[in-house]
């Protein structure tokens, strides 16, 4: 009987991850392909999709579109959004380093060279947060 009562207590002490991150991506120039959102919770591997915590893909629409990451624990995050116009599953680059498709970062920083996690990092509290990412082409 003691073991059974312990099981009933576990849900009460387990953390509730109820925070949502609502994102609006603006400046989408056409309806080709999709807009991908990569959510990172650490600097290590930033900019690499395989190192992201979660990825969302939304069909592209001209102007602005919405995406929502749900059930996140409070913490420090950064988001990279890009318009995968040709739907090949990656951000195409010119000369191996300059984005050839629209992209943006949380905080909309103006950076020279590769962006870092710190450029885009923000705090997500228990109540959630709404951010806007402006895509630049």
DSSP file (Angstrom, degrees, kcal/mol; ACC not computed):
  #  RESIDUE AA STRUCTURE BP1 BP2  ACC     N-H-->O    O-->H-N    N-H-->O    O-->H-N    TCO  KAPPA ALPHA  PHI   PSI    X-CA   Y-CA   Z-CA
    1    1 A X     >        0   0    0      0, 0.0     4,-1.9     0, 0.0     5,-0.2   0.000 360.0 360.0 360.0 -37.6    0.0    0.0    0.0
    2    2 A X  H  >  +     0   0    0      1,-0.2     4,-1.6     2,-0.2     0, 0.0   0.908 360.0  52.2 -61.1 -42.2    2.9    2.4    0.8
    3    3 A X  H  > S+     0   0    0      1,-0.2     4,-1.5     2,-0.2    -1,-0.2   0.894 107.1  52.7 -61.8 -41.4    4.3    2.0   -2.7
    4    4 A X  H  > S+     0   0    0      1,-0.2     4,-1.3     2,-0.2    -1,-0.2   0.882 106.1  52.5 -63.5 -40.9    0.9    2.8   -4.3
    5    5 A X  H  X S+     0   0    0     -4,-1.9     4,-1.0     1,-0.2    -1,-0.2   0.850 105.1  56.4 -67.0 -32.5    0.6    6.0   -2.3
    6    6 A X  H >X S+     0   0    0     -4,-1.6     4,-1.2     1,-0.2     3,-0.5   0.890 103.2  54.8 -64.1 -39.4    4.1    7.1   -3.5
    7    7 A X  H 3X S+     0   0    0     -4,-1.5     4,-0.6     1,-0.2    -1,-0.2   0.861 104.3  53.7 -63.3 -35.1    3.0    6.8   -7.1
    8    8 A X  H 3< S+     0   0    0     -4,-1.3     4,-0.4     1,-0.2    -1,-0.2   0.767 106.9  53.0 -71.1 -24.1    0.0    9.1   -6.6
    9    9 A X  H XX S+     0   0    0     -4,-1.0     4,-1.2    -3,-0.5     3,-0.8   0.761  89.4  78.8 -80.8 -26.0    2.4   11.8   -5.2
   10   10 A X  H >X S+     0   0    0     -4,-1.2     4,-1.5     1,-0.3     3,-0.7   0.884  89.8  51.4 -54.9 -46.7    4.8   11.8   -8.1
   11   11 A X  H 3< S+     0   0    0     -4,-0.6    -1,-0.3     1,-0.2    -2,-0.1   0.833 106.4  57.0 -61.7 -28.6    2.6   13.9  -10.5
   12   12 A X  H <4 S+     0   0    0     -3,-0.8    -1,-0.2    -4,-0.4    -2,-0.2   0.809 114.3  36.4 -72.0 -28.6    2.2   16.5   -7.7
   13   13 A X  H << S+     0   0    0     -4,-1.2    -1,-0.2    -3,-0.7    -2,-0.2   0.551  92.1 103.9-101.8  -9.0    5.9   17.0   -7.4
   14   14 A X  S  < S-     0   0    0     -4,-1.5     2,-0.0    -5,-0.2     0, 0.0  -0.500  83.3-102.8 -70.4 140.7    6.9   16.7  -11.0
   15   15 A X        -     0   0    0     -2,-0.2     2,-0.7     1,-0.1    -1,-0.1  -0.355  28.3-132.9 -66.4 143.9    7.7   20.0  -12.7
   16   16 A X        -     0   0    0     -3,-0.1     2,-1.2    -2,-0.0     3,-0.2  -0.877  12.6-160.8 -99.7 115.1    5.0   21.4  -14.9
   17   17 A X        +     0   0    0     -2,-0.7    56,-0.2     1,-0.2    -2,-0.0  -0.732  37.7 140.3 -95.0  87.0    6.4   22.6  -18.3
   18   18 A X        +     0   0    0     -2,-1.2    53,-0.2    53,-0.2     2,-0.2   0.413  25.1 118.4-112.1   0.9    3.6   24.8  -19.4
   19   19 A X  E     -A   72   0A   0     53,-1.2    53,-2.9    -3,-0.2     2,-0.4  -0.471  45.1-159.4 -74.6 139.3    5.4   27.8  -20.9
   20   20 A X  E     -     0   0A   0     50,-0.2   109,-2.1    51,-0.2     2,-0.6  -0.901  10.3-148.2-115.0 147.1    4.8   28.5  -24.6
   21   21 A X  E     -Ab  69 129A   0     48,-2.9    48,-2.3    -2,-0.4     2,-0.5  -0.950  15.4-163.0-114.2 109.1    7.0   30.5  -26.9
   22   22 A X  E     -Ab  68 130A   0    107,-2.8   109,-2.7    -2,-0.6     2,-0.4  -0.806   9.6-169.5 -94.5 128.7    4.9   32.3  -29.5
   23   23 A X  E     -Ab  67 131A   0     44,-3.1    44,-2.1    -2,-0.5     2,-0.5  -0.958  15.1-164.7-123.5 135.4    6.9   33.4  -32.6
   24   24 A X  E     -Ab  66 132A   0    107,-2.1   109,-2.8    -2,-0.4     2,-0.6  -0.985   9.9-159.1-114.0 122.8    5.9   35.7  -35.4
   25   25 A X  E     -Ab  65 133A   0     40,-2.7    40,-1.9    -2,-0.5     3,-0.3  -0.898  16.4-170.9 -99.0 122.7    8.2   35.6  -38.4
   26   26 A X  E     + b   0 134A   0    107,-2.4   109,-2.9    -2,-0.6    38,-0.2  -0.753  55.4  43.1-113.2 160.6    7.8   38.7  -40.5
   27   27 A X  E     +     0   0A   0     36,-0.3     2,-0.4    -2,-0.3    37,-0.2   0.639  61.8 164.0  85.0  15.4    9.1   39.7  -43.9
   28   28 A X  E     -A   63   0A   0     35,-2.8    35,-3.1    -3,-0.3    -1,-0.3  -0.536  24.2-157.8 -67.9 123.9    8.5   36.4  -45.7
   29   29 A X        -     0   0    0     -2,-0.4     2,-0.3    33,-0.2    -1,-0.1   0.650  58.4  -3.0 -88.0 -14.3    8.7   37.3  -49.3
   30   30 A X        -     0   0    0     31,-0.2    31,-0.1     2,-0.2    33,-0.0  -0.945  66.5-103.6-160.6-178.0    6.7   34.5  -51.0
   31   31 A X  S    S+     0   0    0     -2,-0.3     2,-0.2    30,-0.1    29,-0.2   0.243  72.8 123.2-100.4  11.6    4.8   31.2  -50.5
   32   32 A X  S    S-     0   0    0     27,-0.1    -2,-0.2     2,-0.0    54,-0.1  -0.532  75.2 -28.0 -75.5 137.9    7.5   28.9  -51.8
   33   33 A X  S    S-     0   0    0     -2,-0.2    27,-1.9    53,-0.1     2,-0.3  -0.269  91.0 -60.8  67.5-139.1    8.6   26.1  -49.4
   34   34 A X  E     -CD  59  84B   0     50,-1.3    50,-2.4    25,-0.3     2,-0.5  -0.935  30.5-121.0-144.7 161.7    8.5   26.5  -45.7
   35   35 A X  E     -CD  58  83B   0     23,-3.1    23,-2.6    -2,-0.3     2,-0.4  -0.957  31.0-156.0-108.0 125.2    9.8   28.5  -42.8
   36   36 A X  E     -CD  57  82B   0     46,-2.8    46,-2.2    -2,-0.5     2,-0.5  -0.812   5.6-159.7-104.9 142.7   11.8   26.5  -40.3
   37   37 A X  E     -CD  56  81B   0     19,-2.9    19,-2.3    -2,-0.4     2,-0.6  -0.984   4.0-164.4-122.0 120.3   12.2   27.5  -36.6
   38   38 A X  E     -CD  55  80B   0     42,-3.2    42,-2.1    -2,-0.5     2,-0.5  -0.930   7.0-156.3-108.5 122.1   15.1   26.0  -34.7
   39   39 A X  E     -CD  54  79B   0     15,-2.9    14,-3.0    -2,-0.6    15,-1.2  -0.855  10.3-170.5-101.5 127.1   15.0   26.3  -30.9
   40   40 A X  E     - D   0  78B   0     38,-3.0    38,-1.9    -2,-0.5    12,-0.1  -0.922  20.0-177.6-117.7 142.0   18.2   26.1  -28.9
   41   41 A X  S    S+     0   0    0     -2,-0.4     2,-0.3    36,-0.2    35,-0.2   0.214  73.6  36.7-119.3  12.3   18.6   25.9  -25.2
   42   42 A X  S    S-     0   0    0      2,-0.1    -1,-0.1     9,-0.1    36,-0.1  -0.984  73.7-123.9-157.5 157.7   22.5   26.0  -25.1
   43   43 A X  S >  S+     0   0    0     -2,-0.3     3,-2.2     2,-0.1     2,-0.2   0.817  82.6  99.0 -73.3 -31.4   25.3   27.6  -26.9
   44   44 A X  T 3  S+     0   0    0      1,-0.3    -3,-0.1    -3,-0.1    -2,-0.1  -0.398  99.2   5.0 -62.4 122.9   27.0   24.3  -27.9
   45   45 A X  T >  S+     0   0    0      1,-0.2     3,-2.4    -2,-0.2     6,-0.3   0.530  86.9 171.2  82.1   6.2   26.0   23.4  -31.4
   46   46 A X  T <   +     0   0    0     -3,-2.2    -1,-0.2     1,-0.3     3,-0.1  -0.240  66.8  24.6 -53.7 138.0   24.2   26.7  -32.0
   47   47 A X  T 3  S+     0   0    0      1,-0.2     2,-0.6    -9,-0.1    -1,-0.3   0.198  98.1 107.0  87.0  -8.8   23.2   27.1  -35.7
   48   48 A X    X>  -     0   0    0     -3,-2.4     3,-1.6     1,-0.1     4,-0.5  -0.885  62.8-150.2-101.7 119.6   23.3   23.3  -36.3
   49   49 A X  G >4 S+     0   0    0     -2,-0.6     3,-1.4     1,-0.3    -1,-0.1   0.857  96.1  59.8 -56.1 -37.8   19.8   21.8  -36.6
   50   50 A X  G 34 S+     0   0    0      1,-0.3    -1,-0.3    -3,-0.1    -5,-0.0   0.757 105.4  49.7 -64.0 -23.5   20.9   18.5  -35.1
   51   51 A X  G <4 S+     0   0    0     -3,-1.6    -1,-0.3    -6,-0.3    -2,-0.2   0.477  88.6 109.3 -92.7  -3.9   21.9   20.3  -31.9
   52   52 A X  S << S-     0   0    0     -3,-1.4   -12,-0.2    -4,-0.5     3,-0.1  -0.336  70.4-133.7 -73.1 155.6   18.6   22.2  -31.6
   53   53 A X  S    S-     0   0    0    -14,-3.0     2,-0.3     1,-0.3   -13,-0.2   0.877  85.2  -9.2 -72.2 -39.1   16.2   21.3  -28.8
   54   54 A X  E     -C   39   0B   0    -15,-1.2   -15,-2.9     2,-0.0     2,-0.4  -0.985  59.8-150.4-159.2 151.3   13.2   21.3  -31.3
   55   55 A X  E     -C   38   0B   0     -2,-0.3     2,-0.4   -17,-0.2   -17,-0.2  -0.995   8.7-169.1-129.9 134.1   12.4   22.3  -34.9
   56   56 A X  E     -C   37   0B   0    -19,-2.3   -19,-2.9    -2,-0.4     2,-0.4  -0.953   4.8-160.6-118.3 143.4    9.1   23.5  -36.3
   57   57 A X  E     -C   36   0B   0     -2,-0.4     2,-0.4   -21,-0.2   -21,-0.2  -0.994   8.8-175.2-124.8 129.6    8.3   23.8  -40.0
   58   58 A X  E     -C   35   0B   0    -23,-2.6   -23,-3.1    -2,-0.4     3,-0.1  -0.976  35.0-104.3-124.1 133.4    5.4   26.0  -41.2
   59   59 A X  E     -C   34   0B   0     -2,-0.4   -25,-0.3   -25,-0.2   -27,-0.1  -0.320  48.4-107.2 -55.3 135.7    4.3   26.4  -44.8
   60   60 A X        +     0   0    0    -27,-1.9     2,-0.3   -29,-0.2    -1,-0.1  -0.333  40.5 177.7 -67.8 145.2    5.5   29.7  -46.1
   61   61 A X        -     0   0    0    -31,-0.1   -31,-0.2    -3,-0.1   -33,-0.2  -0.982  37.9 -96.8-144.6 143.3    3.1   32.6  -46.6
   62   62 A X  S    S+     0   0    0     -2,-0.3     2,-0.7   -33,-0.1   -33,-0.2  -0.316  95.4   4.9 -62.2 135.7    3.8   36.1  -47.8
   63   63 A X  E    S-A   28   0A   0    -35,-3.1   -35,-2.8   -33,-0.0   -36,-0.3  -0.830 120.1  -4.8  99.1-111.1    4.2   38.6  -45.0
   64   64 A X  E     -     0   0A   0     -2,-0.7     2,-0.3   -38,-0.2   -38,-0.2  -0.886  55.9-179.2-125.0 152.8    4.0   37.2  -41.5
   65   65 A X  E     -A   25   0A   0    -40,-1.9   -40,-2.7    -2,-0.3     2,-0.3  -0.957  19.2-125.0-145.7 164.9    3.4   33.7  -40.1
   66   66 A X  E     +A   24   0A   0     -2,-0.3     2,-0.3   -42,-0.2   -42,-0.2  -0.810  20.2 176.3-115.9 150.0    3.1   32.2  -36.6
   67   67 A X  E     -A   23   0A   0    -44,-2.1   -44,-3.1    -2,-0.3     2,-0.4  -0.978  11.3-157.7-145.1 151.1    4.8   29.3  -34.8
   68   68 A X  E     -A   22   0A   0     -2,-0.3     2,-0.5   -46,-0.2   -46,-0.2  -0.984   8.4-159.8-137.2 124.9    4.5   28.0  -31.3
   69   69 A X  E     -A   21   0A   0    -48,-2.3   -48,-2.9    -2,-0.4     3,-0.2  -0.906  28.7-161.2 -95.0 126.4    6.8   25.9  -29.2
   70   70 A X  E     +     0   0A   0     -2,-0.5   -50,-0.2   -50,-0.2   -51,-0.1  -0.689  53.6  21.6-112.2 161.7    4.8   24.4  -26.3
   71   71 A X  E    S+     0   0A   0     -2,-0.2     2,-0.3   -53,-0.2    -1,-0.2   0.873  75.8 160.8  56.2  47.5    5.5   22.9  -22.9
   72   72 A X  E     -A   19   0A   0    -53,-2.9   -53,-1.2    -3,-0.2    -1,-0.2  -0.764  39.4-123.5 -97.9 142.0    8.9   24.4  -22.4
   73   73 A X        -     0   0    0     -2,-0.3   -56,-0.1   -56,-0.2    51,-0.1  -0.555  42.6 -92.2 -75.0 150.1   10.6   24.7  -19.0
   74   74 A X  S    S+     0   0    0     -2,-0.2     2,-0.3    49,-0.1    51,-0.2  -0.299  77.9 100.5 -57.0 147.3   11.6   28.2  -18.1
   75   75 A X  E    S-G  124   0C   0     49,-1.9    49,-3.2    -3,-0.1     2,-0.5  -0.989  72.5 -46.9 164.5-168.3   15.1   29.0  -19.1
   76   76 A X  E     +G  123   0C   0     -2,-0.3     2,-0.3    47,-0.2    47,-0.2  -0.839  57.9 167.1-100.0 127.6   17.4   30.7  -21.6
   77   77 A X  E     -G  122   0C   0     45,-2.7    45,-2.4    -2,-0.5     2,-0.3  -0.872  22.4-161.5-135.7 164.6   16.7   30.1  -25.3
   78   78 A X  E     -D   40   0B   0    -38,-1.9   -38,-3.0    -2,-0.3     2,-0.4  -0.980  11.5-153.5-144.9 148.1   17.6   31.3  -28.8
   79   79 A X  E     -D   39   0B   0     41,-0.4    27,-2.2    -2,-0.3     2,-0.5  -0.978   6.4-165.5-127.5 137.0   15.7   30.8  -32.1
   80   80 A X  E     -DE  38 105B   0    -42,-2.1   -42,-3.2    -2,-0.4     2,-0.4  -0.984  12.6-171.7-114.0 130.4   16.9   30.8  -35.7
   81   81 A X  E     +DE  37 104B   0     23,-2.7    23,-2.5    -2,-0.5     2,-0.3  -0.955   6.8 174.3-119.2 141.9   14.3   31.0  -38.4
   82   82 A X  E     -DE  36 103B   0    -46,-2.2   -46,-2.8    -2,-0.4     2,-1.0  -0.998  33.1-123.9-148.0 150.5   14.9   30.6  -42.1
   83   83 A X  E     -D   35   0B   0     19,-3.0     2,-2.0    -2,-0.3    19,-0.3  -0.799  18.5-161.4 -94.1 102.1   12.8   30.5  -45.2
   84   84 A X  E >   +D   34   0B   0    -50,-2.4     3,-1.6    -2,-1.0   -50,-1.3  -0.567  18.6 173.8 -82.1  76.4   13.6   27.2  -46.9
   85   85 A X  T 3  S+     0   0    0     -2,-2.0    -1,-0.2     1,-0.3   -52,-0.1   0.835  75.4  42.2 -59.9 -37.5   12.3   28.4  -50.3
   86   86 A X  T 3  S-     0   0    0     -3,-0.2    -1,-0.3   -54,-0.1   -53,-0.1   0.354 104.2-128.7 -94.8   7.3   13.3   25.3  -52.3
   87   87 A X    <   +     0   0    0     -3,-1.6    -2,-0.1   -53,-0.2   -54,-0.1   0.828  63.7 137.1  52.8  39.4   12.2   22.9  -49.5
   88   88 A X  S    S-     0   0    0      2,-0.3    -1,-0.1     0, 0.0     3,-0.1   0.388  73.3-111.8 -95.1   4.3   15.6   21.1  -49.5
   89   89 A X  S    S+     0   0    0      1,-0.2     2,-0.3    -5,-0.1    -5,-0.0   0.566  85.4  71.9  84.2   8.7   15.6   20.9  -45.7
   90   90 A X  S    S-     0   0    0    -41,-0.0     2,-0.7   -54,-0.0    -2,-0.3  -0.982  86.3 -98.1-150.8 161.7   18.5   23.3  -45.1
   91   91 A X        -     0   0    0     -2,-0.3     2,-0.2    -3,-0.1    -7,-0.1  -0.742  44.6-134.1 -81.0 115.6   19.5   27.0  -45.2
   92   92 A X        -     0   0    0     -2,-0.7     8,-3.3     7,-0.0     9,-0.7  -0.482  22.4-156.8 -73.8 141.9   21.3   27.4  -48.5
   93   93 A X  E     -H   99   0D   0      6,-0.3     2,-0.4     7,-0.2     3,-0.4  -0.925  13.4-136.5-123.1 143.8   24.6   29.4  -48.4
   94   94 A X  E >> S-H   98   0D   0      4,-4.0     4,-2.6    -2,-0.4     3,-2.2  -0.826  94.7  -0.5 -92.1 137.3   26.6   31.3  -50.9
   95   95 A X  T 34 S-     0   0    0     -2,-0.4    -1,-0.2     1,-0.3     0, 0.0   0.731 125.0 -73.8  56.3  23.2   30.4   30.7  -50.7
   96   96 A X  T 34 S+     0   0    0     -3,-0.4    -1,-0.3     2,-0.2     3,-0.1   0.510 131.2  49.1  74.4   4.2   29.7   28.3  -47.9
   97   97 A X  T <4 S+     0   0    0     -3,-2.2     2,-0.6     1,-0.2    -2,-0.2   0.555  83.4  80.2-148.2 -17.0   28.9   31.1  -45.4
   98   98 A X  E  < S-H   94   0D   0     -4,-2.6    -4,-4.0    16,-0.0    -1,-0.2  -0.884  80.6-115.5-104.4 121.3   26.5   33.8  -46.6
   99   99 A X  E     -H   93   0D   0     -2,-0.6    -6,-0.3    -6,-0.2     4,-0.1  -0.281  23.8-170.6 -57.1 130.9   22.8   32.8  -46.4
  100  100 A X  S    S+     0   0    0     -8,-3.3     2,-0.3     2,-0.1    -7,-0.2   0.451  72.3  54.5 -98.2  -5.4   21.1   32.6  -49.8
  101  101 A X  S    S-     0   0    0     -9,-0.7    35,-0.1    35,-0.0   -17,-0.1  -0.847 104.0 -79.3-123.5 161.5   17.6   32.3  -48.3
  102  102 A X        +     0   0    0    -19,-0.3   -19,-3.0    -2,-0.3     2,-0.3  -0.322  57.6 164.7 -62.2 139.9   15.8   34.6  -45.8
  103  103 A X  E     +EF  82 136B   0     33,-1.9    33,-2.7   -21,-0.3     2,-0.3  -0.970  12.9 176.6-150.4 163.5   16.8   34.1  -42.2
  104  104 A X  E     -E   81   0B   0    -23,-2.5   -23,-2.7    -2,-0.3     2,-0.3  -0.980  16.4-136.6-162.7 166.6   16.5   35.8  -38.8
  105  105 A X  E >   -E   80   0B   0     -2,-0.3     3,-2.0    29,-0.3    29,-0.4  -0.910  35.6 -92.4-127.3 153.2   17.3   35.4  -35.1
  106  106 A X  G >  S+     0   0    0    -27,-2.2     3,-0.5    -2,-0.3    27,-0.1  -0.386 117.7  28.8 -58.4 147.4   15.5   36.0  -31.9
  107  107 A X  G 3  S-     0   0    0     25,-0.4    -1,-0.3     1,-0.2    26,-0.1   0.250 107.5-117.7  76.8  -8.5   16.3   39.6  -30.7
  108  108 A X  G <   -     0   0    0     -3,-2.0    -1,-0.2     1,-0.1    -2,-0.1   0.888  47.4-173.5  45.3  50.0   16.9   40.5  -34.4
  109  109 A X    <   -     0   0    0     -3,-0.5     2,-0.8    10,-0.1    -4,-0.1  -0.378  26.2-130.1 -72.6 151.5   20.5   41.4  -33.8
  110  110 A X        +     0   0    0     -2,-0.1     2,-0.3     9,-0.0    -1,-0.1  -0.906  40.4 175.3 -98.4 111.2   22.7   43.0  -36.4
  111  111 A X        -     0   0    0     -2,-0.8     2,-0.5     2,-0.1     4,-0.1  -0.879  30.8-144.0-121.3 149.5   25.8   40.8  -36.5
  112  112 A X  S    S-     0   0    0     -2,-0.3     2,-0.1     2,-0.1    -2,-0.0  -0.959  77.0  -1.9-107.2 125.1   28.9   40.7  -38.7
  113  113 A X  S    S-     0   0    0     -2,-0.5     2,-0.1     2,-0.0    -2,-0.1  -0.388 120.7 -10.7  87.7-172.5   30.0   37.1  -39.2
  114  114 A X  S    S-     0   0    0     -2,-0.1    -2,-0.1     1,-0.1     2,-0.1  -0.375  75.7-121.5 -63.8 132.4   28.4   34.0  -37.8
  115  115 A X        -     0   0    0     -4,-0.1     2,-0.2    -2,-0.1    -1,-0.1  -0.389  25.1-143.1 -72.4 152.8   25.8   34.8  -35.1
  116  116 A X     >  -     0   0    0      1,-0.1     4,-1.0    -2,-0.1     3,-0.4  -0.698  25.5-108.7-110.7 166.4   26.3   33.3  -31.6
  117  117 A X  H >> S+     0   0    0     -2,-0.2     4,-1.4     1,-0.2     3,-0.6   0.888 119.3  58.4 -57.0 -40.7   23.9   32.0  -29.1
  118  118 A X  H 34 S+     0   0    0      1,-0.2    -1,-0.2     2,-0.2     3,-0.1   0.835  98.9  58.1 -62.8 -34.0   24.5   35.1  -27.0
  119  119 A X  H 34 S+     0   0    0     -3,-0.4    -1,-0.2     1,-0.2    -2,-0.2   0.872 120.1  28.2 -60.4 -36.4   23.4   37.4  -29.8
  120  120 A X  H << S+     0   0    0     -4,-1.0   -41,-0.4    -3,-0.6    -2,-0.2   0.472  91.9 122.5-106.9  -4.8   20.0   35.7  -29.9
  121  121 A X     <  +     0   0    0     -4,-1.4     2,-0.3   -43,-0.1   -43,-0.2  -0.297  29.1 164.0 -70.8 144.4   19.5   34.5  -26.3
  122  122 A X  E     -G   77   0C   0    -45,-2.4   -45,-2.7   -47,-0.0     2,-0.4  -0.953  36.8-103.0-149.3 163.2   16.5   35.5  -24.2
  123  123 A X  E     -G   76   0C   0     -2,-0.3     2,-0.6   -47,-0.2   -47,-0.2  -0.767  22.8-158.2 -94.5 135.6   14.8   34.4  -21.0
  124  124 A X  E     -G   75   0C   0    -49,-3.2   -49,-1.9    -2,-0.4     5,-0.1  -0.966  15.9-161.4-110.9 118.2   11.6   32.4  -21.1
  125  125 A X    >   -     0   0    0     -2,-0.6     3,-1.8     3,-0.4   -50,-0.0  -0.308  37.4 -91.4 -91.1 178.4    9.6   32.6  -17.9
  126  126 A X  T 3  S+     0   0    0      1,-0.3  -106,-0.1    -2,-0.1     3,-0.1   0.780 124.0  58.0 -60.5 -28.8    6.8   30.4  -16.5
  127  127 A X  T 3  S-     0   0    0      1,-0.3    -1,-0.3  -108,-0.1  -107,-0.1   0.484 108.9-125.4 -82.7  -2.0    4.2   32.6  -18.1
  128  128 A X    <   -     0   0    0     -3,-1.8    -3,-0.4  -109,-0.1     2,-0.3  -0.292  21.9-117.0  85.6-175.2    5.6   32.1  -21.6
  129  129 A X  E     -b   21   0A   0   -109,-2.1  -107,-2.8    -5,-0.1     2,-0.4  -0.989   4.7-140.2-161.7 155.0    6.7   34.8  -24.1
  130  130 A X  E     +b   22   0A   0     -2,-0.3     2,-0.3  -109,-0.2  -107,-0.2  -0.991  26.3 175.9-122.5 131.0    6.0   36.2  -27.6
  131  131 A X  E     -b   23   0A   0   -109,-2.7  -107,-2.1    -2,-0.4     2,-0.4  -0.911  21.3-140.2-130.8 159.7    8.8   37.3  -29.9
  132  132 A X  E     -b   24   0A   0     -2,-0.3     2,-0.5  -109,-0.2   -25,-0.4  -0.972  10.9-164.4-119.0 136.6    9.1   38.6  -33.4
  133  133 A X  E     -b   25   0A   0   -109,-2.8  -107,-2.4    -2,-0.4     2,-0.6  -0.987  10.6-148.6-120.1 123.8   11.8   37.5  -35.8
  134  134 A X  E     -b   26   0A   0     -2,-0.5     2,-0.4   -29,-0.4   -29,-0.3  -0.814  14.0-139.1 -93.2 121.7   12.4   39.6  -38.9
  135  135 A X        -     0   0    0   -109,-2.9     2,-0.4    -2,-0.6   -31,-0.2  -0.666  15.8-161.3 -81.9 133.0   13.6   37.6  -41.9
  136  136 A X  B      F  103   0B   0    -33,-2.7   -33,-1.9    -2,-0.4   -35,-0.0  -0.936 360.0 360.0-114.1 137.4   16.3   39.2  -44.0
  137  137 A X              0   0    0     -2,-0.4    -1,-0.1   -35,-0.2   -35,-0.1   0.376 360.0 360.0-110.6 360.0   17.0   38.1  -47.6
